[in-house]
Amino acid sequence: MQITINVPDTLPKERLKQRIKELEQSLITEAKFFAVFAKQQTATDDPWTNPNVVLPATDTGIQDFAINHDHYLYGTDKQ
């Protein structure tokens, strides 16, 4: 991220330093907020947002099930 700040040449150096400190504090506060927000979003046990892919997997013992699933499910010809 890059921030460009345009300041007048007449702004005193001390006042510029103060404004930069205020901006830094504001960015730090925002970063902390988003870190907490992101942590809350990923820490959910909702299966729709964090599906456990291994859970619904079943070993059918059929080697060509992925290729011929229509045959095994609906009785169509094998490919």
PDB file with SEQRES, HELIX, SHEET and CRYST1 records, atoms N, CA, C and O in Angstrom:
SEQRES   1 A   79  MET GLN ILE THR ILE ASN VAL PRO ASP THR LEU PRO LYS          
SEQRES   2 A   79  GLU ARG LEU LYS GLN ARG ILE LYS GLU LEU GLU GLN SER          
SEQRES   3 A   79  LEU ILE THR GLU ALA LYS PHE PHE ALA VAL PHE ALA LYS          
SEQRES   4 A   79  GLN GLN THR ALA THR ASP ASP PRO TRP THR ASN PRO ASN          
SEQRES   5 A   79  VAL VAL LEU PRO ALA THR ASP THR GLY ILE GLN ASP PHE          
SEQRES   6 A   79  ALA ILE ASN HIS ASP HIS TYR LEU TYR GLY THR ASP LYS          
SEQRES   7 A   79  GLN                                                          
HELIX    1 AA1 LYS A   13  THR A   42  1                                  30    
HELIX    2 AA2 HIS A   69  TYR A   74  1                                   6    
CRYST1    1.000    1.000    1.000  90.00  90.00  90.00 P 1           1          
ATOM      1  N   MET A   1       0.849  -1.171   0.000  1.00  0.00           N  
ATOM      2  CA  MET A   1       0.000   0.000   0.000  1.00  0.00           C  
ATOM      3  C   MET A   1       0.890   1.227   0.000  1.00  0.00           C  
ATOM      4  O   MET A   1       1.921   1.263   0.671  1.00  0.00           O  
ATOM      5  N   GLN A   2       0.491   2.209  -0.741  1.00  0.00           N  
ATOM      6  CA  GLN A   2       1.241   3.457  -0.807  1.00  0.00           C  
ATOM      7  C   GLN A   2       0.277   4.600  -0.572  1.00  0.00           C  
ATOM      8  O   GLN A   2      -0.814   4.635  -1.141  1.00  0.00           O  
ATOM      9  N   ILE A   3       0.682   5.525   0.260  1.00  0.00           N  
ATOM     10  CA  ILE A   3      -0.127   6.709   0.555  1.00  0.00           C  
ATOM     11  C   ILE A   3       0.659   7.934   0.111  1.00  0.00           C  
ATOM     12  O   ILE A   3       1.832   8.091   0.449  1.00  0.00           O  
ATOM     13  N   THR A   4       0.009   8.782  -0.636  1.00  0.00           N  
ATOM     14  CA  THR A   4       0.618  10.037  -1.063  1.00  0.00           C  
ATOM     15  C   THR A   4      -0.057  11.164  -0.316  1.00  0.00           C  
ATOM     16  O   THR A   4      -1.283  11.274  -0.301  1.00  0.00           O  
ATOM     17  N   ILE A   5       0.754  11.999   0.303  1.00  0.00           N  
ATOM     18  CA  ILE A   5       0.232  13.136   1.075  1.00  0.00           C  
ATOM     19  C   ILE A   5       0.760  14.414   0.446  1.00  0.00           C  
ATOM     20  O   ILE A   5       1.968  14.606   0.312  1.00  0.00           O  
ATOM     21  N   ASN A   6      -0.144  15.265   0.073  1.00  0.00           N  
ATOM     22  CA  ASN A   6       0.235  16.572  -0.451  1.00  0.00           C  
ATOM     23  C   ASN A   6       0.090  17.585   0.680  1.00  0.00           C  
ATOM     24  O   ASN A   6      -0.989  17.752   1.249  1.00  0.00           O  
ATOM     25  N   VAL A   7       1.183  18.250   0.990  1.00  0.00           N  
ATOM     26  CA  VAL A   7       1.160  19.248   2.068  1.00  0.00           C  
ATOM     27  C   VAL A   7       1.647  20.588   1.525  1.00  0.00           C  
ATOM     28  O   VAL A   7       2.500  20.637   0.640  1.00  0.00           O  
ATOM     29  N   PRO A   8       1.110  21.642   2.050  1.00  0.00           N  
ATOM     30  CA  PRO A   8       1.583  22.953   1.593  1.00  0.00           C  
ATOM     31  C   PRO A   8       3.009  23.218   2.083  1.00  0.00           C  
ATOM     32  O   PRO A   8       3.411  22.728   3.138  1.00  0.00           O  
ATOM     33  N   ASP A   9       3.738  23.966   1.337  1.00  0.00           N  
ATOM     34  CA  ASP A   9       5.113  24.305   1.717  1.00  0.00           C  
ATOM     35  C   ASP A   9       5.158  25.149   2.979  1.00  0.00           C  
ATOM     36  O   ASP A   9       6.183  25.200   3.659  1.00  0.00           O  
ATOM     37  N   THR A  10       4.075  25.799   3.288  1.00  0.00           N  
ATOM     38  CA  THR A  10       4.056  26.689   4.450  1.00  0.00           C  
ATOM     39  C   THR A  10       3.764  25.958   5.757  1.00  0.00           C  
ATOM     40  O   THR A  10       3.809  26.563   6.828  1.00  0.00           O  
ATOM     41  N   LEU A  11       3.463  24.660   5.680  1.00  0.00           N  
ATOM     42  CA  LEU A  11       3.165  23.903   6.894  1.00  0.00           C  
ATOM     43  C   LEU A  11       4.443  23.732   7.711  1.00  0.00           C  
ATOM     44  O   LEU A  11       5.444  23.246   7.185  1.00  0.00           O  
ATOM     45  N   PRO A  12       4.427  24.124   8.991  1.00  0.00           N  
ATOM     46  CA  PRO A  12       5.626  23.979   9.820  1.00  0.00           C  
ATOM     47  C   PRO A  12       6.020  22.504   9.976  1.00  0.00           C  
ATOM     48  O   PRO A  12       5.166  21.617   9.998  1.00  0.00           O  
ATOM     49  N   LYS A  13       7.305  22.270  10.080  1.00  0.00           N  
ATOM     50  CA  LYS A  13       7.839  20.921  10.170  1.00  0.00           C  
ATOM     51  C   LYS A  13       7.276  20.154  11.360  1.00  0.00           C  
ATOM     52  O   LYS A  13       6.965  18.969  11.239  1.00  0.00           O  
ATOM     53  N   GLU A  14       7.143  20.804  12.492  1.00  0.00           N  
ATOM     54  CA  GLU A  14       6.605  20.152  13.686  1.00  0.00           C  
ATOM     55  C   GLU A  14       5.141  19.747  13.488  1.00  0.00           C  
ATOM     56  O   GLU A  14       4.716  18.676  13.922  1.00  0.00           O  
ATOM     57  N   ARG A  15       4.392  20.608  12.837  1.00  0.00           N  
ATOM     58  CA  ARG A  15       2.979  20.307  12.575  1.00  0.00           C  
ATOM     59  C   ARG A  15       2.866  19.130  11.600  1.00  0.00           C  
ATOM     60  O   ARG A  15       1.975  18.292  11.742  1.00  0.00           O  
ATOM     61  N   LEU A  16       3.760  19.064  10.620  1.00  0.00           N  
ATOM     62  CA  LEU A  16       3.784  17.953   9.678  1.00  0.00           C  
ATOM     63  C   LEU A  16       4.084  16.642  10.402  1.00  0.00           C  
ATOM     64  O   LEU A  16       3.427  15.632  10.148  1.00  0.00           O  
ATOM     65  N   LYS A  17       5.062  16.647  11.294  1.00  0.00           N  
ATOM     66  CA  LYS A  17       5.394  15.459  12.077  1.00  0.00           C  
ATOM     67  C   LYS A  17       4.198  15.004  12.911  1.00  0.00           C  
ATOM     68  O   LYS A  17       3.921  13.809  13.021  1.00  0.00           O  
ATOM     69  N   GLN A  18       3.495  15.972  13.493  1.00  0.00           N  
ATOM     70  CA  GLN A  18       2.320  15.653  14.307  1.00  0.00           C  
ATOM     71  C   GLN A  18       1.237  14.992  13.445  1.00  0.00           C  
ATOM     72  O   GLN A  18       0.638  14.002  13.865  1.00  0.00           O  
ATOM     73  N   ARG A  19       0.984  15.520  12.264  1.00  0.00           N  
ATOM     74  CA  ARG A  19      -0.033  14.967  11.362  1.00  0.00           C  
ATOM     75  C   ARG A  19       0.342  13.556  10.896  1.00  0.00           C  
ATOM     76  O   ARG A  19      -0.520  12.688  10.762  1.00  0.00           O  
ATOM     77  N   ILE A  20       1.642  13.340  10.648  1.00  0.00           N  
ATOM     78  CA  ILE A  20       2.097  12.010  10.233  1.00  0.00           C  
ATOM     79  C   ILE A  20       1.893  11.006  11.365  1.00  0.00           C  
ATOM     80  O   ILE A  20       1.464   9.879  11.120  1.00  0.00           O  
ATOM     81  N   LYS A  21       2.197  11.404  12.602  1.00  0.00           N  
ATOM     82  CA  LYS A  21       1.978  10.532  13.762  1.00  0.00           C  
ATOM     83  C   LYS A  21       0.500  10.182  13.898  1.00  0.00           C  
ATOM     84  O   LYS A  21       0.154   9.033  14.172  1.00  0.00           O  
ATOM     85  N   GLU A  22      -0.377  11.178  13.707  1.00  0.00           N  
ATOM     86  CA  GLU A  22      -1.817  10.942  13.791  1.00  0.00           C  
ATOM     87  C   GLU A  22      -2.267   9.948  12.712  1.00  0.00           C  
ATOM     88  O   GLU A  22      -3.089   9.070  12.972  1.00  0.00           O  
ATOM     89  N   LEU A  23      -1.727  10.095  11.520  1.00  0.00           N  
ATOM     90  CA  LEU A  23      -2.057   9.197  10.426  1.00  0.00           C  
ATOM     91  C   LEU A  23      -1.573   7.776  10.727  1.00  0.00           C  
ATOM     92  O   LEU A  23      -2.300   6.811  10.494  1.00  0.00           O  
ATOM     93  N   GLU A  24      -0.356   7.645  11.241  1.00  0.00           N  
ATOM     94  CA  GLU A  24       0.171   6.335  11.606  1.00  0.00           C  
ATOM     95  C   GLU A  24      -0.709   5.657  12.649  1.00  0.00           C  
ATOM     96  O   GLU A  24      -1.014   4.471  12.529  1.00  0.00           O  
ATOM     97  N   GLN A  25      -1.119   6.403  13.671  1.00  0.00           N  
ATOM     98  CA  GLN A  25      -1.978   5.849  14.718  1.00  0.00           C  
ATOM     99  C   GLN A  25      -3.322   5.405  14.144  1.00  0.00           C  
ATOM    100  O   GLN A  25      -3.851   4.356  14.513  1.00  0.00           O  
ATOM    101  N   SER A  26      -3.858   6.206  13.247  1.00  0.00           N  
ATOM    102  CA  SER A  26      -5.122   5.858  12.614  1.00  0.00           C  
ATOM    103  C   SER A  26      -4.994   4.567  11.805  1.00  0.00           C  
ATOM    104  O   SER A  26      -5.879   3.713  11.860  1.00  0.00           O  
ATOM    105  N   LEU A  27      -3.916   4.421  11.066  1.00  0.00           N  
ATOM    106  CA  LEU A  27      -3.700   3.210  10.271  1.00  0.00           C  
ATOM    107  C   LEU A  27      -3.488   1.987  11.154  1.00  0.00           C  
ATOM    108  O   LEU A  27      -3.967   0.900  10.831  1.00  0.00           O  
ATOM    109  N   ILE A  28      -2.781   2.154  12.255  1.00  0.00           N  
ATOM    110  CA  ILE A  28      -2.565   1.052  13.196  1.00  0.00           C  
ATOM    111  C   ILE A  28      -3.896   0.603  13.790  1.00  0.00           C  
ATOM    112  O   ILE A  28      -4.152  -0.595  13.910  1.00  0.00           O  
ATOM    113  N   THR A  29      -4.735   1.557  14.159  1.00  0.00           N  
ATOM    114  CA  THR A  29      -6.051   1.240  14.717  1.00  0.00           C  
ATOM    115  C   THR A  29      -6.891   0.489  13.698  1.00  0.00           C  
ATOM    116  O   THR A  29      -7.531  -0.506  14.037  1.00  0.00           O  
ATOM    117  N   GLU A  30      -6.897   0.950  12.458  1.00  0.00           N  
ATOM    118  CA  GLU A  30      -7.659   0.282  11.401  1.00  0.00           C  
ATOM    119  C   GLU A  30      -7.116  -1.129  11.158  1.00  0.00           C  
ATOM    120  O   GLU A  30      -7.897  -2.062  10.973  1.00  0.00           O  
ATOM    121  N   ALA A  31      -5.800  -1.296  11.157  1.00  0.00           N  
ATOM    122  CA  ALA A  31      -5.207  -2.609  10.925  1.00  0.00           C  
ATOM    123  C   ALA A  31      -5.605  -3.580  12.031  1.00  0.00           C  
ATOM    124  O   ALA A  31      -5.895  -4.744  11.756  1.00  0.00           O  
ATOM    125  N   LYS A  32      -5.621  -3.115  13.273  1.00  0.00           N  
ATOM    126  CA  LYS A  32      -6.031  -3.969  14.393  1.00  0.00           C  
ATOM    127  C   LYS A  32      -7.487  -4.378  14.246  1.00  0.00           C  
ATOM    128  O   LYS A  32      -7.836  -5.529  14.505  1.00  0.00           O  
ATOM    129  N   PHE A  33      -8.347  -3.438  13.828  1.00  0.00           N  
ATOM    130  CA  PHE A  33      -9.759  -3.741  13.625  1.00  0.00           C  
ATOM    131  C   PHE A  33      -9.930  -4.823  12.571  1.00  0.00           C  
ATOM    132  O   PHE A  33     -10.675  -5.781  12.780  1.00  0.00           O  
ATOM    133  N   PHE A  34      -9.245  -4.680  11.436  1.00  0.00           N  
ATOM    134  CA  PHE A  34      -9.388  -5.656  10.367  1.00  0.00           C  
ATOM    135  C   PHE A  34      -8.788  -7.005  10.747  1.00  0.00           C  
ATOM    136  O   PHE A  34      -9.285  -8.042  10.306  1.00  0.00           O  
ATOM    137  N   ALA A  35      -7.735  -7.011  11.554  1.00  0.00           N  
ATOM    138  CA  ALA A  35      -7.153  -8.272  12.001  1.00  0.00           C  
ATOM    139  C   ALA A  35      -8.147  -9.027  12.871  1.00  0.00           C  
ATOM    140  O   ALA A  35      -8.317 -10.236  12.714  1.00  0.00           O  
ATOM    141  N   VAL A  36      -8.808  -8.320  13.792  1.00  0.00           N  
ATOM    142  CA  VAL A  36      -9.823  -8.945  14.646  1.00  0.00           C  
ATOM    143  C   VAL A  36     -10.994  -9.413  13.796  1.00  0.00           C  
ATOM    144  O   VAL A  36     -11.499 -10.518  13.997  1.00  0.00           O  
ATOM    145  N   PHE A  37     -11.433  -8.588  12.849  1.00  0.00           N  
ATOM    146  CA  PHE A  37     -12.549  -8.929  11.975  1.00  0.00           C  
ATOM    147  C   PHE A  37     -12.227 -10.179  11.147  1.00  0.00           C  
ATOM    148  O   PHE A  37     -13.066 -11.072  11.025  1.00  0.00           O  
ATOM    149  N   ALA A  38     -11.033 -10.248  10.585  1.00  0.00           N  
ATOM    150  CA  ALA A  38     -10.631 -11.399   9.774  1.00  0.00           C  
ATOM    151  C   ALA A  38     -10.546 -12.655  10.628  1.00  0.00           C  
ATOM    152  O   ALA A  38     -10.910 -13.740  10.174  1.00  0.00           O  
ATOM    153  N   LYS A  39     -10.070 -12.517  11.859  1.00  0.00           N  
ATOM    154  CA  LYS A  39      -9.960 -13.664  12.761  1.00  0.00           C  
ATOM    155  C   LYS A  39     -11.346 -14.197  13.098  1.00  0.00           C  
ATOM    156  O   LYS A  39     -11.538 -15.411  13.171  1.00  0.00           O  
ATOM    157  N   GLN A  40     -12.318 -13.307  13.303  1.00  0.00           N  
ATOM    158  CA  GLN A  40     -13.687 -13.731  13.594  1.00  0.00           C  
ATOM    159  C   GLN A  40     -14.283 -14.455  12.399  1.00  0.00           C  
ATOM    160  O   GLN A  40     -15.030 -15.417  12.571  1.00  0.00           O  
ATOM    161  N   GLN A  41     -13.965 -14.009  11.193  1.00  0.00           N  
ATOM    162  CA  GLN A  41     -14.528 -14.623   9.998  1.00  0.00           C  
ATOM    163  C   GLN A  41     -13.984 -16.032   9.778  1.00  0.00           C  
ATOM    164  O   GLN A  41     -14.714 -16.894   9.289  1.00  0.00           O  
ATOM    165  N   THR A  42     -12.740 -16.288  10.120  1.00  0.00           N  
ATOM    166  CA  THR A  42     -12.147 -17.600   9.882  1.00  0.00           C  
ATOM    167  C   THR A  42     -12.336 -18.543  11.061  1.00  0.00           C  
ATOM    168  O   THR A  42     -12.118 -19.745  10.912  1.00  0.00           O  
ATOM    169  N   ALA A  43     -12.728 -18.052  12.210  1.00  0.00           N  
ATOM    170  CA  ALA A  43     -12.838 -18.887  13.405  1.00  0.00           C  
ATOM    171  C   ALA A  43     -14.234 -19.469  13.571  1.00  0.00           C  
ATOM    172  O   ALA A  43     -14.609 -19.835  14.685  1.00  0.00           O  
ATOM    173  N   THR A  44     -14.999 -19.564  12.520  1.00  0.00           N  
ATOM    174  CA  THR A  44     -16.350 -20.077  12.628  1.00  0.00           C  
ATOM    175  C   THR A  44     -16.389 -21.576  12.370  1.00  0.00           C  
ATOM    176  O   THR A  44     -15.564 -22.100  11.622  1.00  0.00           O  
ATOM    177  N   ASP A  45     -17.328 -22.256  12.977  1.00  0.00           N  
ATOM    178  CA  ASP A  45     -17.510 -23.685  12.763  1.00  0.00           C  
ATOM    179  C   ASP A  45     -18.657 -23.956  11.793  1.00  0.00           C  
ATOM    180  O   ASP A  45     -19.131 -25.088  11.696  1.00  0.00           O  
ATOM    181  N   ASP A  46     -19.099 -22.943  11.086  1.00  0.00           N  
ATOM    182  CA  ASP A  46     -20.191 -23.090  10.138  1.00  0.00           C  
ATOM    183  C   ASP A  46     -19.754 -23.994   8.989  1.00  0.00           C  
ATOM    184  O   ASP A  46     -18.789 -23.666   8.299  1.00  0.00           O  
ATOM    185  N   PRO A  47     -20.429 -25.118   8.759  1.00  0.00           N  
ATOM    186  CA  PRO A  47     -19.992 -26.037   7.707  1.00  0.00           C  
ATOM    187  C   PRO A  47     -20.127 -25.464   6.302  1.00  0.00           C  
ATOM    188  O   PRO A  47     -19.499 -25.972   5.373  1.00  0.00           O  
ATOM    189  N   TRP A  48     -20.927 -24.425   6.127  1.00  0.00           N  
ATOM    190  CA  TRP A  48     -21.061 -23.832   4.805  1.00  0.00           C  
ATOM    191  C   TRP A  48     -19.874 -22.939   4.463  1.00  0.00           C  
ATOM    192  O   TRP A  48     -19.562 -22.756   3.286  1.00  0.00           O  
ATOM    193  N   THR A  49     -19.213 -22.385   5.463  1.00  0.00           N  
ATOM    194  CA  THR A  49     -18.041 -21.555   5.199  1.00  0.00           C  
ATOM    195  C   THR A  49     -16.738 -22.322   5.362  1.00  0.00           C  
ATOM    196  O   THR A  49     -15.726 -21.957   4.763  1.00  0.00           O  
ATOM    197  N   ASN A  50     -16.752 -23.385   6.168  1.00  0.00           N  
ATOM    198  CA  ASN A  50     -15.563 -24.215   6.377  1.00  0.00           C  
ATOM    199  C   ASN A  50     -15.930 -25.679   6.182  1.00  0.00           C  
ATOM    200  O   ASN A  50     -15.984 -26.429   7.157  1.00  0.00           O  
ATOM    201  N   PRO A  51     -16.182 -26.104   4.952  1.00  0.00           N  
ATOM    202  CA  PRO A  51     -16.593 -27.496   4.754  1.00  0.00           C  
ATOM    203  C   PRO A  51     -15.456 -28.465   5.029  1.00  0.00           C  
ATOM    204  O   PRO A  51     -14.305 -28.208   4.676  1.00  0.00           O  
ATOM    205  N   ASN A  52     -15.788 -29.568   5.654  1.00  0.00           N  
ATOM    206  CA  ASN A  52     -14.818 -30.629   5.889  1.00  0.00           C  
ATOM    207  C   ASN A  52     -14.936 -31.590   4.712  1.00  0.00           C  
ATOM    208  O   ASN A  52     -15.857 -32.406   4.671  1.00  0.00           O  
ATOM    209  N   VAL A  53     -14.024 -31.504   3.765  1.00  0.00           N  
ATOM    210  CA  VAL A  53     -14.120 -32.261   2.528  1.00  0.00           C  
ATOM    211  C   VAL A  53     -13.980 -33.754   2.788  1.00  0.00           C  
ATOM    212  O   VAL A  53     -14.570 -34.555   2.063  1.00  0.00           O  
ATOM    213  N   VAL A  54     -13.227 -34.146   3.786  1.00  0.00           N  
ATOM    214  CA  VAL A  54     -13.000 -35.559   4.061  1.00  0.00           C  
ATOM    215  C   VAL A  54     -14.261 -36.215   4.619  1.00  0.00           C  
ATOM    216  O   VAL A  54     -14.493 -37.399   4.373  1.00  0.00           O  
ATOM    217  N   LEU A  55     -15.060 -35.489   5.345  1.00  0.00           N  
ATOM    218  CA  LEU A  55     -16.226 -36.056   6.023  1.00  0.00           C  
ATOM    219  C   LEU A  55     -17.198 -36.756   5.077  1.00  0.00           C  
ATOM    220  O   LEU A  55     -17.558 -37.900   5.356  1.00  0.00           O  
ATOM    221  N   PRO A  56     -17.653 -36.141   3.965  1.00  0.00           N  
ATOM    222  CA  PRO A  56     -18.627 -36.834   3.126  1.00  0.00           C  
ATOM    223  C   PRO A  56     -18.031 -37.855   2.154  1.00  0.00           C  
ATOM    224  O   PRO A  56     -18.777 -38.490   1.409  1.00  0.00           O  
ATOM    225  N   ALA A  57     -16.715 -38.028   2.144  1.00  0.00           N  
ATOM    226  CA  ALA A  57     -16.083 -38.956   1.215  1.00  0.00           C  
ATOM    227  C   ALA A  57     -16.359 -40.394   1.637  1.00  0.00           C  
ATOM    228  O   ALA A  57     -16.257 -40.736   2.816  1.00  0.00           O  
ATOM    229  N   THR A  58     -16.711 -41.233   0.663  1.00  0.00           N  
ATOM    230  CA  THR A  58     -16.992 -42.635   0.918  1.00  0.00           C  
ATOM    231  C   THR A  58     -16.239 -43.476  -0.097  1.00  0.00           C  
ATOM    232  O   THR A  58     -16.246 -43.169  -1.289  1.00  0.00           O  
ATOM    233  N   ASP A  59     -15.590 -44.536   0.368  1.00  0.00           N  
ATOM    234  CA  ASP A  59     -14.894 -45.437  -0.532  1.00  0.00           C  
ATOM    235  C   ASP A  59     -15.896 -46.479  -1.025  1.00  0.00           C  
ATOM    236  O   ASP A  59     -16.358 -47.316  -0.249  1.00  0.00           O  
ATOM    237  N   THR A  60     -16.231 -46.428  -2.315  1.00  0.00           N  
ATOM    238  CA  THR A  60     -17.196 -47.366  -2.892  1.00  0.00           C  
ATOM    239  C   THR A  60     -16.534 -48.644  -3.367  1.00  0.00           C  
ATOM    240  O   THR A  60     -17.218 -49.643  -3.587  1.00  0.00           O  
ATOM    241  N   GLY A  61     -15.223 -48.637  -3.529  1.00  0.00           N  
ATOM    242  CA  GLY A  61     -14.511 -49.790  -4.043  1.00  0.00           C  
ATOM    243  C   GLY A  61     -14.576 -49.890  -5.558  1.00  0.00           C  
ATOM    244  O   GLY A  61     -14.013 -50.818  -6.138  1.00  0.00           O  
ATOM    245  N   ILE A  62     -15.250 -48.955  -6.206  1.00  0.00           N  
ATOM    246  CA  ILE A  62     -15.378 -48.951  -7.659  1.00  0.00           C  
ATOM    247  C   ILE A  62     -14.261 -48.070  -8.226  1.00  0.00           C  
ATOM    248  O   ILE A  62     -14.204 -46.874  -7.940  1.00  0.00           O  
ATOM    249  N   GLN A  63     -13.375 -48.664  -9.029  1.00  0.00           N  
ATOM    250  CA  GLN A  63     -12.202 -47.943  -9.521  1.00  0.00           C  
ATOM    251  C   GLN A  63     -12.546 -46.863 -10.537  1.00  0.00           C  
ATOM    252  O   GLN A  63     -11.888 -45.823 -10.569  1.00  0.00           O  
ATOM    253  N   ASP A  64     -13.572 -47.088 -11.377  1.00  0.00           N  
ATOM    254  CA  ASP A  64     -13.890 -46.133 -12.438  1.00  0.00           C  
ATOM    255  C   ASP A  64     -15.145 -45.313 -12.122  1.00  0.00           C  
ATOM    256  O   ASP A  64     -15.833 -44.854 -13.034  1.00  0.00           O  
ATOM    257  N   PHE A  65     -15.437 -45.131 -10.858  1.00  0.00           N  
ATOM    258  CA  PHE A  65     -16.676 -44.437 -10.471  1.00  0.00           C  
ATOM    259  C   PHE A  65     -16.706 -42.997 -10.966  1.00  0.00           C  
ATOM    260  O   PHE A  65     -17.760 -42.519 -11.386  1.00  0.00           O  
ATOM    261  N   ALA A  66     -15.579 -42.295 -10.929  1.00  0.00           N  
ATOM    262  CA  ALA A  66     -15.550 -40.898 -11.363  1.00  0.00           C  
ATOM    263  C   ALA A  66     -15.844 -40.790 -12.858  1.00  0.00           C  
ATOM    264  O   ALA A  66     -16.526 -39.860 -13.290  1.00  0.00           O  
ATOM    265  N   ILE A  67     -15.340 -41.723 -13.640  1.00  0.00           N  
ATOM    266  CA  ILE A  67     -15.544 -41.674 -15.091  1.00  0.00           C  
ATOM    267  C   ILE A  67     -16.952 -42.134 -15.462  1.00  0.00           C  
ATOM    268  O   ILE A  67     -17.599 -41.532 -16.319  1.00  0.00           O  
ATOM    269  N   ASN A  68     -17.423 -43.200 -14.817  1.00  0.00           N  
ATOM    270  CA  ASN A  68     -18.698 -43.810 -15.185  1.00  0.00           C  
ATOM    271  C   ASN A  68     -19.777 -43.597 -14.124  1.00  0.00           C  
ATOM    272  O   ASN A  68     -20.623 -44.467 -13.918  1.00  0.00           O  
ATOM    273  N   HIS A  69     -19.751 -42.474 -13.466  1.00  0.00           N  
ATOM    274  CA  HIS A  69     -20.737 -42.262 -12.393  1.00  0.00           C  
ATOM    275  C   HIS A  69     -22.172 -42.310 -12.908  1.00  0.00           C  
ATOM    276  O   HIS A  69     -23.058 -42.763 -12.183  1.00  0.00           O  
ATOM    277  N   ASP A  70     -22.433 -41.853 -14.144  1.00  0.00           N  
ATOM    278  CA  ASP A  70     -23.790 -41.927 -14.696  1.00  0.00           C  
ATOM    279  C   ASP A  70     -24.240 -43.383 -14.850  1.00  0.00           C  
ATOM    280  O   ASP A  70     -25.413 -43.697 -14.651  1.00  0.00           O  
ATOM    281  N   HIS A  71     -23.315 -44.260 -15.200  1.00  0.00           N  
ATOM    282  CA  HIS A  71     -23.642 -45.680 -15.336  1.00  0.00           C  
ATOM    283  C   HIS A  71     -24.075 -46.254 -13.980  1.00  0.00           C  
ATOM    284  O   HIS A  71     -25.087 -46.948 -13.881  1.00  0.00           O  
ATOM    285  N   TYR A  72     -23.287 -45.950 -12.937  1.00  0.00           N  
ATOM    286  CA  TYR A  72     -23.578 -46.516 -11.623  1.00  0.00           C  
ATOM    287  C   TYR A  72     -24.780 -45.849 -10.955  1.00  0.00           C  
ATOM    288  O   TYR A  72     -25.484 -46.496 -10.179  1.00  0.00           O  
ATOM    289  N   LEU A  73     -25.022 -44.592 -11.236  1.00  0.00           N  
ATOM    290  CA  LEU A  73     -26.138 -43.895 -10.599  1.00  0.00           C  
ATOM    291  C   LEU A  73     -27.427 -44.030 -11.382  1.00  0.00           C  
ATOM    292  O   LEU A  73     -28.491 -44.195 -10.786  1.00  0.00           O  
ATOM    293  N   TYR A  74     -27.358 -43.963 -12.727  1.00  0.00           N  
ATOM    294  CA  TYR A  74     -28.575 -43.871 -13.536  1.00  0.00           C  
ATOM    295  C   TYR A  74     -28.727 -45.011 -14.527  1.00  0.00           C  
ATOM    296  O   TYR A  74     -29.751 -45.090 -15.206  1.00  0.00           O  
ATOM    297  N   GLY A  75     -27.743 -45.898 -14.633  1.00  0.00           N  
ATOM    298  CA  GLY A  75     -27.863 -47.045 -15.510  1.00  0.00           C  
ATOM    299  C   GLY A  75     -27.527 -46.757 -16.962  1.00  0.00           C  
ATOM    300  O   GLY A  75     -27.859 -47.574 -17.822  1.00  0.00           O  
ATOM    301  N   THR A  76     -26.892 -45.648 -17.280  1.00  0.00           N  
ATOM    302  CA  THR A  76     -26.512 -45.364 -18.667  1.00  0.00           C  
ATOM    303  C   THR A  76     -25.333 -46.244 -19.061  1.00  0.00           C  
ATOM    304  O   THR A  76     -24.734 -46.898 -18.207  1.00  0.00           O  
ATOM    305  N   ASP A  77     -24.995 -46.264 -20.354  1.00  0.00           N  
ATOM    306  CA  ASP A  77     -23.867 -47.052 -20.835  1.00  0.00           C  
ATOM    307  C   ASP A  77     -22.554 -46.520 -20.267  1.00  0.00           C  
ATOM    308  O   ASP A  77     -22.410 -45.318 -20.042  1.00  0.00           O  
ATOM    309  N   LYS A  78     -21.577 -47.441 -20.032  1.00  0.00           N  
ATOM    310  CA  LYS A  78     -20.255 -47.034 -19.577  1.00  0.00           C  
ATOM    311  C   LYS A  78     -19.530 -46.294 -20.677  1.00  0.00           C  
ATOM    312  O   LYS A  78     -19.787 -46.520 -21.859  1.00  0.00           O  
ATOM    313  N   GLN A  79     -18.621 -45.407 -20.292  1.00  0.00           N  
ATOM    314  CA  GLN A  79     -17.843 -44.669 -21.282  1.00  0.00           C  
ATOM    315  C   GLN A  79     -16.570 -45.369 -21.610  1.00  0.00           C  
ATOM    316  O   GLN A  79     -15.792 -44.882 -22.429  1.00  0.00           O  
TER     317      GLN A  79                                                      
END                                                                             
